[in-house]
């Protein structure tokens, strides 16, 4: 645990210290987010905050490679190299997009390339816990890995619409992944040093280090450089977790062990995935491109109800926390306890979401 915490702290500290430098570079380079109709910020804001997060990633990986327990993650494995290679592709792509803007097909191609680069170097979905263990052929493995990367990257990009929103959601999700993968090592004898747990801890640190600069009112945006990077890291946690977990080692009702490796990633990313799905349906039905921007995302609807930016962000944090840690709880507590936690959480959050209108009704005419 101490080595994971050290990596988290290093990622947080380096991200926090480097982000102001990234902000200054963005201003000098002219990588600024102009004010558009669909945006909620009211003045041009520097992008490229993702460069600070990238620095946190590299620093934490370097430290991890020298630690006694974490060395086993790097020894004889190409996975760390695969992770950094895929990240490098998206960092370059994100910087170009933050400066000049790229069309959707170009970004899709770059995201697919990053997924392929990772898959071909060792971070790939090689089996699925469906009907026991379904082993994938090499081509299907690469294509499915690319799909997971593209979906995760775009889901985080879609939800990145309010100050602190994407970093907070991904930070909570990565903590859930870390808790799950780390607790498995004690409860069920899985190896204590895994890339899934390490990346999750580092990602949580990166988000924690970036949030002080990004909480409303934000001084810098992570931009596509950051949103695509953290989406990729979250995807890599999903991929390595699914690839390393034997579903038969997790006790519980018959359906839980087999579905948990799929359920947990879906729960962690439920909020951004739902937002992306609704956006695609909404825009397609209107005869527009699924990637055409609008002002009807989940966070926009919370603002319309009457929540402030900060309250809307906290509510989306709450939903992410509830869904992610309910899924984690299914592996370690009786399903009934997890169900009670989930139902109580839904009730509280539902009232919190509707509170501005409920308060108006209670106040009367």
Helices and strands as residue ranges (DSSP letters): H 2-29, E 32-33, E 45-46, H 50-64, H 71-74, H 79-100, H 104-120, E 127-128, E 134-135, H 138-159, H 165-187, H 195-214, H 223-244, G 247-249, H 254-268, H 270-285, H 298-305, H 309-329, H 335-363
